Amino acid sequence: MPTTTTTTLALVLSAALLGCGPRASAQLRPPPRIYVPGQDSLSTFTGIVQTLYPDGKPHVWKELLNGEASGTWLEWYPSGAIRYRAAWWQGKGHGTWEYFYPTGLRESAEVYEQDLLVGLASRYHPNGQLATEGSYLRGQRHGYVRTFAPDGTPLAALLYQDDKRVLNVPVLFEPGRIATEANQEWDITFEPDGNTLYFTRKRAGTTAQQIYRAERTPTGWSEPRPAAFSTGPDEGAFITPDGQRFYFASLRPLPGRARRPGSTDMNLWVMDKKAGRWSTPRPLSAPINFVQQPGEVWPTHYEAGPTTDAVGNLYYWSGSRTGSDANLYQAPRQPDGRFGPPQELPTPPNSRGADSGPCLSPDGNLLFFASYDRADGLGQEDIYYCRKVNGQWSSARNLGPAINSGRNDICPRFSPDGKHFFFSSDRAPELDPTGERVYSIYYLETAYLLLQP
C-alpha cells in the first residue's frame, strides 16, 4: 500500500491539476490509483506513477492511461525545485512543455501537438534572459529563429521555411572551406550542373592569386585546390551558361612576349570544353586584349572580369578610353565565334568613377556591376544594377544596404539556376598577414534581392 505521504501528494497534485474556482470543490474526484511495483503492470496501468528521493521529497510524478503517457508529468530536483512539467496524450507530447534551471528560472518553453513542435518555442539563459525564440509548424522551423546574448543583445534572426534555412540576408559561402578568414577570395563560377565550382584565391602570405577548384560530394564541397591550368597570377573565372567556354583573366605573358617585372598587363584568356575536359588556355585575339606599354599603369589596357550574356556577347572591364578610371566594355560575338570591336558602355551604366566586375542575370535583362565614387554609394565600392529597356540599359541603381555594406562589395555572380546571388566583400574585421582587410564570398537567395522596377 502507498504511504500516507504518497497518498497525500497524489491527492494534492490531482486537486491542483483539476483547476480552481467557485466549483472546484464539486469537481474533486477520488484519489487516483497509485502504481505499486510488483502488483501492477505498467503496460496496462491507469493512474499515477511516482518516485521519491530518499528524504521523501518528490522526484517523478506522471499520469498513465492504459499504460500510455496521458496527462501531466512532473520532475523535481533533489532540492525540491521543479525541473520539468510536460503534457501528454496517448503516449505523445501534447500541450505545453517547460524545463527549469535549479534556481527556479525557466530554461525552455515549448508546445507540442501529437509529438510535433508547434507555435513559439523559447529557450533561456541561466540568468533568465531569452536565448532563442523560434516559430514551428508541424515540427519544423517555419518563420524566424532569433538568438540573443545573455545580456539581451540580439545576435541573429534567421528565416526558415519547412525547416530549411531561407537565405534572405547575405551569409558566408561554405565558411572555413571556400570563405576563409585569412585568404582573399572572390569571383566564383559554377559548371552548369552546379557540382563543380571555381573561384579566385590569394593565399595568406603569397602575392599571386590563383583560380581554385572544388567539387560537390555527398558530405559537402571538397577541399579547394588550385586548378591545373592556373599557373600564373589568374583571376575572374567565368563559365558560360552552356558550359562550353571558360573565360578568365591572367597576368601570364601573351605568346611571344616576356612578362615585364611589376607589369599589370592583365589580359583575357579562354578555354573550350572538348571531350569533357578544358582545352589549353589561349588569349582572346585582338581587338579585346591590348598590350600594356612601358609607362602605362593600371587600369590602362588592363582587361579583367570577363562574363557573357545568354547569346555569347562578351562583357568585361578595363581602363576608360576617355578618363583615368575603369569602365565596362561589351564586345559582340560574331558568327565565327570571335568578338567584334569592344565598345565602352555609355553612361549609364558607366560613371565618372570606377566601374568593374560586370555580371548578367540569367535572362540577360539585368546588368550587375561594382562601382566606386557614386553619389548614392553606401561604402567604398557598392554593387549596382541596370535594367534593359528597349535594348538600352537604364540608370544604375544601388542594391541598397541589404547587400552593400560600409566597405567594399564587388564581383556579383549568379548560380547556374539563378536561385542564388554571390558577391565578395571585405566587410568582416579580419585582416590578412599584410594588414589588408580580407575579401570573402557571400551569397543569398536571389528572390530576396531588393530590385526596383
C-alpha angles and dihedrals in degrees: 000000000000118000122253090253091053094048092047092049092050092049094049094047093046092051092047093050092050090065135242137258141099093314098038093107091055091053096055112119130197116284110281120250114271120220114247115199112234091017104060130047114231092208092067103019122130116195140042127337113191142162132197134211116247090262091057097256116136117265108170131005121179139163123227131191114197089337095310128110106259124156130008127349121194135184130184136200117242087258090063095252115134114257102185142352119198138174122220138182126189094341097313134098106261119165136008122346120193131181125193137200118239086257090064094251116131117260099185144350124200138162123220134194114192091340093309124115114242135175123000120354120191137188127189139209117243088258091060097255117134111262104179135000124184143164121239133194120190091341096311131104106257116169132008124344109198127194129198137192120242089262091056096257111148111243106177144349111203122186121220135185120190088347093303121118112250109214097217093146130040116275133174114275110238094337114218093018109048100006106045133177098233106036130071111240133179146134106054124190135174138210110247095262090055093232099107125048137185129197141164120260131177105194120224111268095023131099101208128070124220137191112252129202132209134174131214112246132182088266098043137277119345122240106282116248130185109272113250093242095049100096101139136037096305134169145152101059114191128176117199117242091253090053093233101110133046117197127188141157123244143179090210110123119264115249112287094015131097120226114249114226110257093011119153093198097142116179138181121254133184140200129196127219108244123174090342095308135094116253125232109289116258129184120250110256127242135319091041103055121053125189112240108233126218109279094026115116137194128327095019109105089353107138115192146138100053121194136152137214125233093279095046103260110152124237124185141140134250141147115311117254090216102040145020100262134076122274139181122262135194127201119189117231112237128214092262091057095254125115128251124226110307119242124209107237112246128234109308113067095018118064140187088270130064118296122187147145102053119200130179124213113242091259092048094235098108127057116199124189143152120256137185132205100019119149093240095046118136097201136347105305117011133185116247135181139205130198124225107239119178090341094309131100115248126225113296118258127200113243087227134223093310086076109009122071134190089272134053119313114181148146104051116200140166132224113246092259092047092236096114132049119209132194140156126243141173092208094121118089096237118119128203121232090273092056096254122136112259119245113216133180117253131182144182139173112288091226089071096057106116100229121174122215 
